[in-house]
Amino acid sequence: MTVTVPDALRQEVLEANLAIPAAGLATLTWGNVSGVDREAGVFVIKPSGVSYDRLTARDLVTVRLSDGAVVDGDLRPSTDTETHRCLYLAFPSIGGVTHTHSTHAVAFAQARRDIPVLGTTHADTFNGPVPCTPNLTPEQCAEDYEYNTGRVIVDMLASDDDRAAEVPAALVAHHGPFTWGSGARKSFEHAVICEAVAEMALRTLELGSPVTPPRHLLDRHYTRKHGPGAYYGNP
């Protein structure tokens, strides 16, 4: 059964996918963005292996949230579709998911290290380190690998939706970053920020042992953008 999603959602997902190479977050087709329509019980995602310069709104694939079945689209969805679906099912606050292989974030993932909080730029968005998962087990790789890729993120965050909202990013060990947000566009913005703070952290670590910023300074930067007392920006 074909399920029609709003044109606005399809356009948002398209624009977020096209922004990946423009932001330097992907080589070739190494990245994808999705956006969910929870009322309809579906999400829209980039098709597998389609070049960004050929991607159109018609190419996007609609997938049923409950079981991963394709309900609209002529192409196969991204191979990371099941990871996106796992995150949507685990965290109700998520409206969009982005996955890239951006260089500096992947470096931390390949080293199996969290991206540490070394300054206020990080704290403006992420209320704590961007965590890296444990390795997937042989069993997790052998069956339902992509869904289990999401599962290790969910388990690491203890299925805590509030925790996922405070640090809307994770690194999958030896793989790369997944970010999320209120919609496809916001999840992409978090991917940009994740890569930027990863590069800043690597450059800081190159200088030697970093000095840990005071907690009150980090808290101040996070809360001026998030929560009931936020005052950054304009309506």
C-alpha positions, 0 to 999 in steps of 0.5 A: 500500500502506497503511503503519501507523505507531505510534500514539505517533509519530502522537500526537507529530507531532499534539501538536507541530503543535498546539503551533506556534500555541500558541507563537506561531510561526505565522499561519493554517496557516503551519507544519508538523511531521513525524516519521520511522519509519526502520525502516518507511521513512516519515514522518508530516506535517501535511496541507496547509492544514488549520487547527490547530483542526481537526487530528486524528491521523487527518488526518496523512499518511504519506509514503514516505521513498524516493520521497515517495509517500503511503502512508496518509491521505486528504488531501494532505500539506504542500507542504513535504513534499519539503523534510522528505524531503530533510533526512531522507535527508541526515541520519540523526540527524534524527527530526523536522523543523519548519518555521515562518514565525516573525516574528524568524527570518523577518526574518533569512531575509529579510535573508539573514543568519545568526542570530549567536551573541551570548550564552549563551542561543543557545549553550545549543542552537546551537553556532554561528550559525544559518546562512542559505542562498544563494538558490535558482537559477531552475532550482531554483525551476522544478523540484522546488522544495520538494526543492531547498529542502531541498537548499540546506540540505544543500549549505550543511551539506556533508551533514555529519550531525555539523554538523547535530546541533550546529546543528539549524536553518537559515534558507532565504533569503527564506523562513524557518526549518527546525529538526530534532531527535531526534524531532518534539517536539525539532524543535519545541523547536528552532523555539521556541529559534530564534525566541527567539534571533532576537528576542534577536539583533535587539534586541541589534543595535538597540543598536549593534555587538554585543560578540562573546562569548568563545569559552570562555564559549560552549563552556562553555554548549554542552558543559554540555548536549551531549556526554559531559561534559553535566551539565544537567538530570536523568535 
